[in-house]
Amino acid sequence: MYLLFLDESGAPGEEIFALGGVAVRADRWHEVRQRWTSCLDALGWPPDKELKWSGVRNGEVPPDTADGAYECLSSLPVECFTTILWPTVGKVRFEELFASDEDTYATALTFIAERYQRFLANQDSYGVIVLDSRKREADDRMRKFFVRIQNEGTPFAELERIVDSLLLGPSQFSLGLQRADLAVGPARASQIGLGDGSRRHKQLVESVYNRHPASNEVDGVGLKTFPDSTKPKEQQEAPEVRLFNPRD
């Protein structure tokens, strides 16, 4: 059994939006937690304070502390998954996938769920998804959407290995969600040259991003960017159109 912790970076209505995080095998959760907390303790980081990407970016987290935290994260037995969306660009060719902020978020979650499903199948295992909670109404709509694609599948995957509905919680009470924040933040920042995002993102891609079991490729497996400007529309792998209905 795996636990996939997801967080977002940016907002669905912005030029670039990212959703991503880390998957941990349940029987290794205590090991991962112990190694992470021991690392932060050795770095002198207060145990009751979140170490966030925004703090790394704006200097609240000292550079040496940030280096130590990312070295630790890149050494943990986790699998990273991230989707990077360009809603403004994508809306020109794929308007139905970015019709609203909720549709943009749903598109990102669909891409993640498909790749997580393939990973679980390769591991002959099952898993759950834990999302950073937003607002109650948005959380409820996302749960309903996820139940729908669980029941109906997507054009690219049946999601039978993802058990139950989405689990949602505040990041300040979850080390898993805090690590998701540290993974997804640099992925988005690397697209716009923000701070040292490219360096951090490259570090994680080379170490903990999920790779294709045969080709060892990361792109399209652990990391999905959409739309891909190098491909024509007909070659873009897009989820089925499932517009959000707030009344559902």
C-alpha positions as a printed Julia matrix, in Angstrom:
248×3 Matrix{Float64}:
   0.0    0.0     0.0
   1.25   3.48   -0.93
   0.29   6.95    0.3
   0.56   9.74   -2.29
   0.68  13.2    -0.7
  -0.18  16.05   -3.09
   0.07  19.82   -2.85
  -0.4   22.61   -5.36
   1.86  25.46   -6.42
   0.39  28.56   -7.95
  -3.33  28.97   -8.59
  -5.37  27.25  -11.34
  -6.17  30.63  -12.89
  -2.53  31.7   -13.21
  -0.22  31.27  -16.2
   1.41  28.18  -14.67
  -0.17  25.76  -12.2
   1.42  22.66  -10.68
   0.07  19.78   -8.64
   2.42  17.16   -7.28
   4.04  15.43   -4.38
   5.53  12.22   -3.07
   4.36   8.63   -2.67
   5.54   6.6     0.32
   5.08   2.87    0.82
   2.98   2.46    3.96
   5.31  -0.01    5.63
   8.18   2.47    5.24
   6.26   5.48    6.54
   7.8    5.36   10.02
  11.29   5.08    8.53
  10.69   8.05    6.24
   9.16  10.09    9.05
  12.06   9.31   11.42
  14.72  10.15    8.86
  13.0   13.42    7.93
  12.44  14.6    11.51
  15.99  13.61   12.45
  17.27  15.63    9.5
  15.33  18.74   10.48
  16.44  18.34   14.08
  20.08  18.1    13.0
  19.62  21.23   10.91
  18.24  23.08   13.93
  14.8   23.62   12.4
  12.02  24.09   15.02
   9.89  20.92   15.24
   6.65  22.91   15.47
   7.29  24.96   12.33
   6.65  23.96    8.71
   9.65  24.05    6.41
   7.98  25.36    3.26
   9.11  26.04   -0.29
   7.96  29.65    0.04
  10.38  30.01    2.95
  13.21  28.54    0.88
  12.37  30.93   -1.94
  12.13  34.11    0.13
  15.1   33.4     2.43
  13.13  32.6     5.59
  14.8   29.18    5.48
  18.6   29.72    5.65
  20.46  28.43    2.57
  22.41  25.8     4.52
  19.17  24.52    6.07
  17.48  24.39    2.67
  20.45  22.49    1.21
  20.31  19.94    4.01
  16.54  19.51    3.73
  16.65  18.88   -0.03
  19.59  16.52    0.31
  17.53  14.56    2.83
  14.38  14.62    0.67
  16.3   13.44   -2.39
  17.66  10.47   -0.41
  14.35   9.21    0.99
  12.61   6.07   -0.35
   9.79   8.01   -2.05
   8.42   8.37   -5.58
   7.64  11.85   -6.87
   4.81  12.74   -9.27
   4.09  16.22  -10.64
   1.85  17.74  -13.3
   2.7   21.19  -14.64
  -0.11  22.93  -16.52
  -0.15  26.07  -18.65
  -3.86  26.99  -18.38
  -3.6   30.22  -20.39
  -1.78  28.55  -23.28
  -3.81  25.37  -23.02
  -7.16  27.11  -23.08
  -6.56  28.16  -26.69
  -6.42  24.52  -27.86
  -8.03  22.63  -24.97
 -10.62  25.07  -23.66
 -12.76  22.32  -22.15
  -9.91  21.23  -19.84
  -9.42  24.73  -18.45
 -12.99  26.04  -18.55
 -12.83  27.06  -14.88
 -10.34  26.96  -12.03
 -11.96  23.74  -10.8
 -11.62  22.17  -14.24
  -7.93  23.09  -14.33
  -7.43  21.49  -10.93
  -9.38  18.42  -12.04
  -7.24  18.12  -15.18
  -4.08  18.16  -13.06
  -5.49  15.58  -10.65
  -6.54  13.32  -13.53
  -3.01  13.32  -14.98
  -1.58  12.51  -11.55
  -4.11   9.75  -10.87
  -3.38   8.05  -14.21
   0.34   7.96  -13.53
  -0.12   6.85   -9.96
  -2.38   4.03  -11.17
   0.32   2.83  -13.61
   2.94   2.97  -10.87
   0.74   0.95   -8.5
   0.09  -1.64  -11.21
   3.84  -1.99  -11.81
   4.33  -2.47   -8.07
   1.36  -4.86   -7.85
   0.12  -2.7    -5.0
  -2.68  -0.33   -4.03
  -2.74   3.22   -2.79
  -4.57   6.28   -1.54
  -4.22   9.98   -2.36
  -3.92  12.62    0.36
  -4.51  16.21   -0.77
  -3.74  19.47    0.98
  -7.14  20.77    2.02
  -8.41  23.97    0.41
 -11.89  25.31    1.13
 -14.64  22.96    2.28
 -16.85  23.43   -0.79
 -13.92  22.96   -3.16
 -12.83  19.86   -1.25
 -16.33  18.37   -1.49
 -16.52  18.99   -5.23
 -13.09  17.44   -5.75
 -14.11  14.35   -3.78
 -17.2   13.93   -5.98
 -15.12  14.38   -9.13
 -12.6   11.81   -7.99
 -15.3    9.27   -7.12
 -16.62   9.76  -10.67
 -13.32   9.01  -12.38
 -12.73   6.12   -9.98
 -16.03   4.59  -11.04
 -15.76   5.4   -14.75
 -12.01   5.43  -15.29
 -10.26   7.73  -17.78
  -9.45   7.14  -21.46
  -5.97   6.04  -20.41
  -6.45   4.12  -17.17
  -8.86   2.32  -14.92
  -8.18   3.54  -11.4
  -8.97   0.3    -9.61
  -5.71   0.32   -7.64
  -6.49   3.67   -5.98
  -8.67   2.77   -3.02
 -11.38   4.91   -1.4
 -11.97   8.58   -2.14
  -9.57  11.45   -1.66
  -8.25  12.1     1.84
  -7.85  15.8     2.62
  -6.14  17.53    5.51
  -4.21  20.68    6.52
  -0.52  20.58    5.72
   0.59  21.83    9.13
  -0.43  18.5    10.62
   1.09  16.28    7.92
   4.78  15.76    7.23
   3.75  14.02    4.01
   2.01  17.14    2.72
   4.93  19.29    3.81
   7.29  17.17    1.7
   4.81  17.44   -1.19
   5.09  21.23   -0.93
   8.88  21.03   -1.13
   8.62  18.84   -4.23
   5.97  20.68   -6.25
   7.15  24.23   -5.53
  10.46  23.95   -7.4
   8.74  22.18  -10.32
   6.63  25.26  -11.0
   9.4   27.72  -10.11
  11.76  26.06  -12.58
   9.37  27.02  -15.4
   9.6   30.72  -14.64
  13.15  31.07  -13.31
  12.01  31.8    -9.77
  14.78  31.62   -7.16
  16.74  28.36   -7.18
  13.76  26.33   -8.33
  15.55  24.87  -11.33
  18.39  23.55   -9.18
  16.05  22.02   -6.61
  13.78  20.56   -9.27
  16.71  19.02  -11.14
  17.97  17.52   -7.88
  14.63  15.83   -7.22
  14.1   14.71  -10.83
  17.47  12.98  -10.81
  16.85  11.22   -7.5
  13.23  10.55   -6.53
  10.94  11.18   -9.53
   9.1    8.09  -10.74
  10.62   6.65  -13.93
   9.42   4.29  -16.63
  10.4    0.74  -15.58
  11.79  -0.08  -19.05
  13.07   3.18  -20.54
  13.92   4.99  -17.27
  12.25   8.11  -18.69
  10.82  10.7   -16.3
   8.89  12.86  -18.79
   5.35  11.62  -19.17
   5.82   9.27  -16.21
   6.7   11.0   -12.95
   6.55  14.43  -14.61
   3.8   15.59  -16.96
   3.8   19.01  -18.61
   0.66  20.03  -20.52
   0.24  21.28  -23.11
   3.58  20.34  -24.62
   4.49  23.08  -27.08
   6.66  20.66  -29.05
   3.71  18.44  -30.05
   0.65  19.1   -32.22
  -2.76  18.91  -30.56
  -3.6   15.47  -31.94
  -0.48  14.04  -30.29
  -1.18  15.54  -26.88
  -2.23  13.01  -24.25
  -5.23  14.7   -22.66
  -7.74  13.37  -20.15
 -11.37  12.95  -21.15
 -13.44  16.13  -20.93
 -15.26  16.07  -17.58
 -16.44  19.6   -16.9
 -17.06  20.51  -13.29
 -20.63  21.13  -12.24
 -20.69  22.92   -8.88
 -24.22  21.66   -8.36
 -23.16  17.97   -8.46
